[in-house]
Structure formats: C-alpha cells, structure tokens
C-alpha cells in the first residue's frame, strides 16, 4: 500500500521546496566538480508515494521519476503520464523476467539489468513492445554483497560484452547501490572506472545521503527520494 499524501497536505506542500533545494545542491556539486550545472540529472524516487504526493513535483517541472516495482508503477503512472506525457519513468528496482513485458509498456529507462536470463527476455520482448527501446543500465554489485542484486565487478566486462554481442542489447551505462554503512566514494569510483573501460556514458549513482559525492565522481543520474518526498 502506497503512502497517501493528499494534495494540500503538509507533506505535499513541502515537495516543491525540497525539490528546489535538491536541484540547487546538484547544480552546486556539479560546479564544485568543474562540470556543467546540468551534468547530473535528478531522478526523483517516488516509490511508495501515491499520485497525489507526486503531482506537486510534476507541477514544479520535475519530469524524471524512479519506481522500484512494476505493479506499483502500473497502478499510478498511466494516469499521471496521460496528464504529463513528457515524463521519463525509470525502473530502479529489481526486474523479474516475467514482468518484462509490463515493464516495457511503462518504463523509459531500466537501471537493473543484472543477469543473462533478464538480458535474454529483454532482447525477446523489446521488438514486440511497440515502444522505443528503453535505455538500459547494468547494475553492478560493487560491494559484492550476496543479498544484493547486480553483476560482480570482475564479471562486468564479460556481461556487458554478452549483452551487446550475444543478446544485441544497447547498454547505455551502469548503476550501483553502495553497501550501507560503508563510504560511498570508493564504490562510485569503481563504477566510473568500469564505465570508462567499456565506453559507457551513463552513471546512475548517488541517493539522498550521498548524491553530492556521486556528482563529484561523475554521476550523470542521481536517485533522490526522501530528501524530496520525506520519509516513507
């Protein structure tokens, strides 16, 4: 069940202010890193929040949003996208192979390509979807945590090669979620190194607590939720 935040509620009324603060912080981090102010794009993570909580961000001009679950996105985004057709919807949570067809109908960017079976299913379903192919990012498990999804760093080059050559997928970049409780910077630096080695321009890294560090290390997309929408 998603968190309800009716329009006009205290939570909803703070969204535009918090959104502006995050945008300003990203621009400042870009400047401090010697990058153009718009070098890092904000993906506002709206998972668990309902349509009424999201609308203030849309009204404030935000157009990139991240969701964790296909079914949750399916319940709220078709109506929102009808009102705001230029929204770019990002899947930032795990994708089950049996949800690929539904995901392709909804999402413009998929951050969590992480295994051969999913690559095979995407390659089969993308031509049938009737929509432009989504931008695909490979999730790298930079901390090699057994409970976490993602390709191990040492296997990244081989997996990327297979995606391109065996499955015919165009991969745009990489994504990571550093281990909780560890400094994020080494994980972001590792992701950037793998991306450079493989000629990938997109780096999805950094969340509410560490996105400025991610921007300094080359993030092109940061995924920020609680700093905008509040705690879940």
QUIFENSUL-V369753 format. One record per backbone hydrogen bond with DSSP energy under -0.5 kcal/mol. NH is the residue of the N-H (numbers start at 1). CO is the residue of the C=O. E is the energy in kcal/mol with one decimal. If there is no record, write none. Layout:
BEGIN
{{NH,CO,E} {NH,CO,E}}
END
This chain:
BEGIN
{{3,48,-5.1} {9,6,-2.4} {13,9,-2.6} {14,10,-1.1} {14,11,-0.8} {15,11,-0.7} {15,12,-0.9} {16,12,-0.5} {18,14,-2.6} {19,15,-2.9} {20,16,-2.3} {21,17,-2.1} {22,18,-2.4} {23,19,-2.5} {24,20,-2.3} {25,21,-2.1} {26,22,-2.5} {27,23,-2.4} {28,24,-2.4} {29,25,-2.5} {30,26,-2.4} {31,27,-2.3} {32,28,-2.8} {33,29,-1.5} {34,31,-1.8} {35,30,-3.1} {39,36,-2.1} {41,39,-0.5} {41,220,-3.5} {43,41,-0.5} {43,222,-3.0} {44,42,-0.7} {44,64,-2.5} {45,43,-0.6} {45,224,-2.2} {46,44,-0.9} {46,66,-1.8} {47,66,-0.6} {49,46,-1.9} {50,3,-1.7} {53,50,-0.7} {54,50,-1.4} {55,51,-2.1} {56,52,-0.6} {57,54,-1.0} {58,54,-1.8} {59,55,-3.1} {60,56,-1.2} {61,58,-1.7} {62,57,-2.3} {65,63,-0.5} {65,88,-2.0} {66,44,-2.3} {67,90,-2.6} {73,69,-2.1} {74,70,-2.5} {75,71,-1.3} {76,72,-0.9} {76,73,-0.7} {77,73,-2.8} {80,76,-1.2} {81,77,-3.4} {82,78,-1.4} {83,79,-1.3} {84,80,-2.2} {87,84,-1.8} {88,63,-3.3} {89,87,-0.6} {90,65,-3.2} {91,109,-2.8} {92,67,-2.8} {92,90,-0.7} {93,67,-0.8} {96,94,-0.6} {99,96,-2.0} {100,97,-1.2} {103,99,-2.6} {104,100,-2.6} {105,101,-1.1} {106,102,-0.7} {106,103,-1.1} {107,103,-3.1} {108,89,-2.7} {109,89,-1.7} {110,135,-2.8} {111,91,-2.8} {111,109,-0.5} {113,137,-2.2} {114,112,-0.6} {119,115,-2.1} {120,116,-2.6} {121,117,-1.8} {122,118,-2.6} {123,119,-2.4} {124,120,-1.6} {125,121,-2.4} {126,122,-2.7} {127,123,-0.5} {128,125,-0.9} {129,125,-0.8} {129,126,-1.2} {135,108,-2.4} {136,170,-0.6} {137,110,-2.8} {138,173,-2.4} {139,113,-2.0} {140,175,-3.2} {141,151,-2.2} {142,140,-1.7} {144,141,-2.0} {148,145,-1.5} {151,139,-2.9} {153,141,-0.5} {155,152,-1.6} {156,152,-0.6} {156,153,-1.0} {159,155,-2.2} {160,156,-2.7} {161,157,-2.2} {162,158,-2.2} {163,159,-2.6} {164,160,-2.0} {165,161,-3.2} {166,162,-1.7} {167,162,-2.0} {169,163,-3.1} {171,169,-0.8} {172,136,-2.7} {173,136,-1.2} {174,202,-2.2} {175,138,-2.3} {176,204,-1.6} {182,179,-1.6} {187,184,-0.8} {188,184,-2.2} {189,185,-2.7} {190,186,-2.0} {191,187,-2.3} {192,188,-2.3} {193,189,-2.0} {194,190,-2.3} {195,191,-2.3} {196,192,-2.4} {197,193,-2.2} {198,194,-1.2} {199,196,-1.4} {200,195,-2.7} {201,172,-0.5} {201,199,-0.5} {202,172,-1.8} {204,174,-3.0} {205,203,-0.9} {205,221,-2.0} {210,207,-1.5} {211,207,-1.6} {214,210,-2.0} {215,211,-2.4} {216,212,-1.9} {217,213,-1.2} {218,215,-1.6} {219,214,-2.5} {220,203,-2.4} {221,203,-2.1} {222,41,-2.6} {223,206,-2.8} {224,43,-2.0} {224,222,-0.7} {225,223,-0.5} {228,225,-1.8} {229,225,-3.0} {230,226,-1.6}}
END
